[in-house]
Amino acid sequence: MLQLYFSPMACSLSSRIALMEAGLDASYHQVHLWTKKIVDDDGDFRGISPKGAVPVLVLDNGERLTESAAVLQYIADLNPKSGLAPRPGDVDRYRLQEWLSFIGSEIHKAFLFPTFWYKDDGSLAKPRARIAQTLSVPAEHLAEREFLVGNSFTVADAHLTWALLLLRPAGIDIARWPSLSAYLERMQTRPAVRSAIATEMALRKAMAA
């Protein structure tokens, strides 16, 4: 069985959404990212991944995948009928990679990561100044589209949904971009998306208790 190492409401949420959308069984292992401990057994997460970051997907043969773009693509390809990724040779497959790269680099690493992990000593001024321009790209793209790629939900949508959810606690009100606000509302009507978010929100609240 697949195993996903995750932290509640971290970027690994998109992998949970993808697994649920694909109808794939998996076991889930919660990680405390500050201490690098696995909640199940208090084990050292760095023994699973020296990077110390989620997601980590352990495959049926024991191999491990890291980095959201790779994990999401792998999950999508495990069940091609799910439509979570365009088929090889389709130009939209590269559009999918384009969006996964953009979300991972321009929204996650350039803004969300420093916002949640670094002390605001003035070093966050540039990321905050840039995020509006960054978000205008998907906002314009989604102005007359239901999904990021093609005409159906893909793992790129799973990843952007997570990123948009994290923007509010990061101090960004996406109501400034009506197309993004409407998009997030649509994504949260999907049963798998709603269930994945509810599961991880409950776990996050339990961690804070």
C-alpha positions in Angstrom: 0.0 0.0 0.0 1.1 3.5 -0.7 2.2 5.6 2.3 2.1 9.4 2.5 4.1 11.3 5.0 2.3 14.6 5.6 1.9 17.5 7.9 -1.6 19.0 8.4 -2.4 21.8 6.0 1.2 21.8 4.6 1.7 21.3 0.8 1.2 17.6 1.3 -2.5 18.3 1.5 -2.5 18.5 -2.3 -1.1 14.9 -2.4 -3.9 13.7 0.0 -6.5 15.4 -2.3 -4.9 13.7 -5.3 -5.0 10.3 -3.7 -8.6 10.7 -2.7 -9.6 12.0 -6.2 -7.8 9.0 -7.8 -9.6 6.6 -5.5 -6.3 5.2 -4.2 -5.8 3.5 -0.8 -2.9 4.8 1.3 -1.7 4.9 4.8 -1.0 8.3 6.2 1.8 9.2 8.6 1.7 12.6 10.3 5.0 14.5 10.7 5.8 17.4 13.0 7.8 19.6 10.8 9.4 21.7 13.6 10.8 18.7 15.5 11.1 16.4 12.4 9.4 13.7 14.4 6.9 11.1 13.1 3.8 11.4 15.3 3.0 7.6 15.0 6.1 6.4 16.8 8.2 9.5 17.6 10.7 8.3 14.9 13.1 10.6 13.2 11.5 11.8 9.9 14.9 12.5 8.5 15.4 8.8 8.3 12.5 8.7 5.8 13.7 11.8 3.9 17.0 13.7 4.6 15.2 16.7 3.1 13.0 16.8 6.2 10.1 18.1 4.1 6.7 16.7 3.1 5.3 15.2 1.1 7.0 11.9 1.0 5.3 9.1 -0.9 6.5 5.6 -0.2 5.7 3.3 -3.2 4.5 -0.3 -3.0 8.1 -1.4 -3.7 9.5 0.7 -0.9 11.0 3.4 -3.1 10.4 7.0 -2.0 9.3 10.0 -3.9 9.6 13.6 -2.7 8.7 17.0 -4.0 5.0 17.8 -4.7 5.3 18.0 -8.5 6.7 14.5 -8.7 4.4 13.0 -6.1 1.3 14.5 -7.7 2.3 13.4 -11.2 3.0 9.9 -9.9 -0.4 9.7 -8.2 -2.2 10.9 -11.3 -0.5 8.3 -13.5 -1.4 5.5 -11.1 -5.0 5.9 -12.2 -5.1 7.4 -15.8 -8.8 7.0 -15.9 -9.2 9.6 -13.1 -8.1 12.3 -15.6 -5.9 13.9 -13.0 -3.1 14.3 -15.6 -3.3 14.5 -19.4 -1.9 11.5 -21.1 1.7 11.4 -22.5 2.1 13.3 -25.8 -0.8 15.7 -25.0 0.5 19.3 -24.9 -1.7 19.8 -21.8 0.6 17.4 -19.9 3.3 20.0 -20.2 0.8 22.7 -19.2 0.2 20.7 -16.1 3.9 20.7 -15.3 4.0 24.4 -16.1 1.4 25.1 -13.4 2.9 22.7 -10.8 6.2 24.4 -11.3 4.6 27.9 -11.0 2.7 27.1 -7.9 5.6 25.4 -6.2 8.1 28.1 -7.0 6.3 31.4 -7.3 3.5 30.9 -4.6 4.8 28.2 -2.3 8.6 28.8 -2.1 8.6 32.5 -2.9 5.8 33.5 -0.5 4.2 30.9 1.7 7.3 29.2 2.8 9.1 32.4 4.0 5.9 33.8 5.5 5.3 30.8 7.7 8.9 29.9 8.5 10.9 33.1 8.8 10.7 35.8 11.4 9.4 39.0 9.9 12.4 41.2 10.4 11.8 43.1 7.2 13.0 40.3 4.9 9.4 39.5 4.0 8.8 42.9 2.4 9.8 41.8 -1.1 7.8 38.6 -1.1 4.7 40.5 0.1 5.2 43.2 -2.6 5.5 40.5 -5.3 2.6 38.2 -4.4 -0.1 40.4 -5.9 1.6 40.3 -9.3 2.1 36.5 -8.9 -1.5 35.9 -8.1 -2.7 38.0 -11.1 -1.4 35.2 -13.4 -3.7 32.4 -12.3 -6.5 35.0 -11.6 -6.4 36.1 -15.3 -6.1 32.5 -16.5 -9.1 31.4 -14.5 -11.3 34.4 -15.4 -13.1 32.3 -18.0 -12.0 28.8 -17.1 -13.2 26.3 -14.6 -9.9 24.5 -14.2 -6.2 25.2 -14.6 -5.6 22.7 -17.4 -8.1 21.4 -19.9 -11.8 20.9 -18.9 -11.4 18.8 -15.8 -9.9 18.7 -12.4 -6.2 17.8 -12.4 -3.4 17.6 -9.7 -2.6 21.2 -10.6 -5.9 22.2 -9.2 -5.2 20.2 -6.1 -2.0 22.1 -5.6 -3.5 25.5 -6.3 -6.4 24.8 -4.0 -3.9 24.2 -1.1 -2.0 27.3 -1.9 -5.1 29.5 -2.0 -6.2 28.1 1.4 -2.9 29.1 3.0 -3.0 32.7 1.6 -5.5 33.9 4.1 -3.6 32.9 7.3 -0.5 34.4 5.5 -2.3 37.7 5.4 -3.6 37.8 1.8 -7.3 38.2 1.1 -8.0 36.5 -2.2 -11.3 38.4 -2.5 -9.1 40.9 -4.3 -9.1 38.5 -7.2 -12.8 37.4 -7.8 -11.8 34.7 -10.2 -9.5 33.0 -7.6 -12.2 33.4 -4.9 -14.8 31.8 -7.1 -12.4 29.1 -8.1 -11.6 28.1 -4.5 -15.3 27.9 -3.7 -15.8 25.6 -6.7 -12.9 23.4 -5.7 -14.2 23.0 -2.2 -17.5 21.7 -3.4 -15.7 18.5 -4.6 -16.3 15.7 -2.1 -12.6 14.6 -2.1 -11.3 18.1 -1.7 -13.8 18.9 1.1 -13.0 15.6 3.0 -9.2 16.0 2.7 -9.4 19.6 4.0 -11.7 18.7 6.9 -9.4 15.8 7.9 -6.3 17.9 8.0 -8.0 20.9 9.7 -9.1 18.6 12.5 -5.6 17.2 12.8 -4.1 20.7 12.9 -6.5 21.8 15.6 -5.6 18.7 17.6 -1.9 19.6 17.3 -2.6 23.1 18.6 -4.7 21.9 21.6 
